């Protein structure tokens, strides 16, 4: 696989055989035993956390949830949580904070490697977000119709989104003139909906495309990601729920072209329908 993995695990009896097993699959593994060491970014610039982070929640110096939060504040590196905690609340919290997958102990090495590969295929390399002008290509959608669902979700005055731009090539998202930082899964979810604005994507379609073709986990994961995405986009009206069916990206006017996504040039929005 040729990947660099950061393993944050305090139990040596788990870490050592796991490192050996992952190395047999071609991963280069760096092991740290505390959350502070993990947050220090042991790989250095430009990718301080490597290509994937394997994170235990039960660390001696801090809760792994706080480590996940700290990593996500500075990096979009894929994070897979490995833990003995099986409570749904822990899973939902970890995923809401930006983790890309959750694997409960005990787990098989083959399953972990399969999940690492799946995360890598979905996310690829995500460049850091920087301020500047909105990209010229990608999917551009007009603002959501109607009032927001709740008063608490109203964006600040003067910052009401009018245009959403999703650039698949650079993996950048803009609402108006503001760039929005998304986790890899959040970006893939939004990009999928943007392939055909206004059209409904079923829950199963989304889980198979964004998570895994054989995903069998809790579907509440999808609801958590949609809620987080709505919050980050600054307006709940961007993503509409059709109860019992799925979700769709809202558009104010009929979308241009057969797919509803306008592109600056061919191939700018990879994966869109022809």
KAPE-V598033 format. One record per residue. N is the residue number from 1. NEAR is the number of other C-alpha atoms within 10 Angstrom. Layout:
n=<N,N>
near=<NEAR,NEAR>
This chain:
n=<1,2,3,4,5,6,7,8,9,10,11,12,13,14,15,16,17,18,19,20,21,22,23,24,25,26,27,28,29,30,31,32,33,34,35,36,37,38,39,40,41,42,43,44,45,46,47,48,49,50,51,52,53,54,55,56,57,58,59,60,61,62,63,64,65,66,67,68,69,70,71,72,73,74,75,76,77,78,79,80,81,82,83,84,85,86,87,88,89,90,91,92,93,94,95,96,97,98,99,100,101,102,103,104,105,106,107,108,109,110,111,112,113,114,115,116,117,118,119,120,121,122,123,124,125,126,127,128,129,130,131,132,133,134,135,136,137,138,139,140,141,142,143,144,145,146,147,148,149,150,151,152,153,154,155,156,157,158,159,160,161,162,163,164,165,166,167,168,169,170,171,172,173,174,175,176,177,178,179,180,181,182,183,184,185,186,187,188,189,190,191,192,193,194,195,196,197,198,199,200,201,202,203,204,205,206,207,208,209,210,211,212,213,214,215,216,217,218,219,220,221,222,223,224,225,226,227,228,229,230,231,232,233,234,235,236,237,238,239,240,241,242,243,244,245,246,247,248,249,250,251,252,253,254,255,256,257,258,259,260,261,262,263,264,265,266,267,268,269,270,271,272,273,274>
near=<13,10,17,19,24,25,23,28,26,20,13,12,9,10,17,12,12,18,18,13,15,18,17,10,14,12,18,18,20,17,20,18,18,20,26,16,14,25,19,12,16,16,16,10,9,9,16,18,26,21,22,21,26,23,26,28,23,20,19,14,12,13,14,23,24,15,22,25,16,16,24,19,13,12,18,26,27,30,28,25,24,24,21,14,15,12,9,12,10,15,22,19,14,23,24,20,20,26,28,25,22,22,21,14,12,9,12,10,14,12,11,18,16,11,19,23,13,16,22,18,10,17,19,13,15,17,13,15,17,10,9,9,10,17,17,13,20,28,25,24,26,20,20,22,12,8,11,16,11,10,8,9,14,17,16,9,6,6,13,14,20,13,16,25,26,27,24,20,13,17,22,22,26,20,24,17,16,16,20,21,21,23,23,24,24,20,24,20,20,21,26,20,20,26,21,20,25,22,16,18,19,14,16,15,15,19,19,13,16,24,23,16,13,9,13,10,12,11,12,12,18,22,16,15,20,21,13,18,24,17,15,15,22,19,23,23,22,23,22,17,16,12,7,8,12,15,21,22,23,22,21,13,12,10,17,12,9,10,16,21,21,19,16,14,10,10,14,18,24,13,11,18,11,8>
